[in-house]
Structure formats: structure tokens, C-alpha cells
Amino acid sequence: MDSLHSTMNQHVKGKHLSFEERVIIQTRLKDGCSIRAIARKLGSPSTISYEVRRGTVSLYHGKQKRYKADQGQSVYQINRCHCGRKSDFLKKAGFINYVIKHFFEDGWSLDVCANRSLATGEFSHYQTVC
């Protein structure tokens, strides 16, 4: 078959698995396909094996283990909430309030606010915003 006329969707590297792809994994595993056979359509074998590990649940009091697409999706969404850059705004709110007070009320420049807070020891270097 010529690659120009292929009707199969090619998996893009670096793309996250969708719920539909997780359902495909579930049905293929139920039919007895290997991870390598599933990986030919959906992605790398390591991606599929990580997903199977993530979405496997114990059934019948732990005697049987099966992959469930909805479990894999829920674990993915939980892990996705924790990724990304963490905000320091709440940790450094005291310093920000200090700068706002002295900048607007006392007419200090931003550099004076930052340097004086460090010089007086009111805030450490880790509590200030660059």
C-alpha cells in the first residue's frame, strides 16, 4: 500500500494520548494483542506500557488485573494538574505588599525597595522577586 493513500492515522511524537486512543488500547488488550502490535498504530512501546501501567486496576479482590481506559484517563488528568510551572506569587506575597506600600506611599523606586528589604534583613533573597 502506498503511504500517500494510507487511511491509518499516524501517531505524532510528543502528543498526549486521547481517551479514544485509551479505549483502543483497552479493546486491543482485551482481544489479546501485544503492546508492540498496539504501538504500531498509537505510538512507541514505552508510551503504551506506561499507559497500561497507569490504567491497570485490580479486580476480584486483587486476583485479576485489567487495563481500564477511564482509569487511565483519570490518572492522566490528575497528573496533568500537577505539571507546569509553579507560581511563587503566594509565597512572596509579603514582599510584594512591602514593595507596593513603599513604592506608592513613600515614593521609593523598585530597586530601593528590593535592596533596602535585603539590607535590613526584613526579607531574604529567596523571599524577594527579582
C-alpha positions in Angstrom: 0.0 0.0 0.0 1.3 3.4 -0.9 1.9 5.7 2.0 0.1 8.6 0.2 -3.1 6.6 0.2 -2.9 5.2 3.8 -6.1 5.6 5.8 -4.4 4.8 9.1 -3.8 7.8 11.4 -0.1 8.2 12.1 0.9 8.9 15.7 2.7 12.2 16.3 5.7 12.1 18.6 5.2 14.1 21.8 1.4 14.1 21.6 -0.6 13.0 24.6 -2.9 10.0 24.3 -6.6 10.9 23.9 -9.5 9.0 25.6 -10.3 7.4 22.3 -6.8 6.0 22.0 -7.0 4.7 25.5 -10.2 2.9 24.5 -8.4 1.4 21.6 -5.7 0.2 23.9 -8.3 -1.4 26.2 -10.1 -3.3 23.4 -6.8 -4.4 21.8 -5.5 -5.8 25.1 -8.8 -7.5 25.7 -8.5 -9.1 22.3 -5.0 -10.4 23.2 -2.8 -8.1 21.1 0.7 -7.4 22.4 1.9 -4.0 23.4 4.2 -3.9 20.3 1.2 -4.6 18.0 -0.7 -1.7 19.7 2.3 0.5 19.5 2.5 0.2 15.7 -0.7 2.3 15.4 -0.7 4.5 18.5 2.9 5.3 19.5 6.1 3.9 21.0 6.0 0.7 23.0 7.2 2.6 26.1 4.3 5.0 25.8 1.8 2.2 25.6 3.4 0.2 28.5 3.5 3.3 30.7 -0.2 3.9 29.9 -1.1 0.3 30.7 0.8 0.5 34.0 -1.1 3.8 34.8 -4.5 2.5 34.0 -4.4 -1.1 35.4 -6.9 -1.8 38.1 -7.3 -4.9 40.4 -10.4 -6.9 40.0 -11.9 -9.8 42.1 -10.1 -8.9 45.3 -6.8 -8.4 43.6 -6.7 -11.7 41.8 -7.1 -10.3 38.3 -5.6 -7.1 36.8 -7.1 -5.4 33.8 -6.5 -2.1 31.9 -9.4 0.3 32.0 -9.4 3.4 29.7 -11.4 5.5 32.2 -8.9 4.8 35.0 -6.0 5.7 32.7 -7.8 8.9 31.7 -8.5 9.9 35.3 -4.9 9.3 36.4 -3.7 11.3 33.4 -5.9 14.2 34.3 -4.7 14.1 38.0 -1.0 14.1 36.9 -1.7 16.8 34.3 -3.0 19.1 37.1 0.4 18.9 38.9 2.5 19.6 35.9 3.7 23.1 34.7 5.4 26.0 36.3 4.7 26.7 39.9 3.7 30.2 40.9 5.8 32.0 43.6 3.2 34.8 44.0 1.6 33.4 47.1 4.9 32.5 48.7 6.2 36.0 48.1 3.1 38.0 48.8 4.6 39.6 51.9 7.5 41.1 49.9 5.1 42.2 47.2 2.9 44.0 49.7 6.1 45.6 51.2 7.1 47.0 47.7 3.5 48.2 47.0 3.4 50.1 50.3 6.8 51.8 49.9 6.5 52.4 46.2 3.2 54.2 46.3 3.2 55.7 49.8 6.8 56.7 50.3 7.8 57.2 46.6 10.7 54.7 46.6 11.9 53.2 43.4 11.6 49.4 42.9 15.4 49.0 43.2 15.4 50.8 46.5 12.5 48.7 47.8 14.3 45.5 46.9 17.8 46.5 48.2 16.5 48.0 51.4 14.5 44.9 52.3 17.6 42.8 51.8 19.9 45.2 53.7 17.6 45.5 56.7 17.2 41.7 56.8 13.4 42.0 56.6 13.3 39.6 53.7 15.8 37.0 52.5 17.0 36.7 48.9 14.6 33.7 48.5 11.6 35.8 49.6 12.1 38.6 47.1 11.1 38.9 43.5 13.9 39.6 41.0 
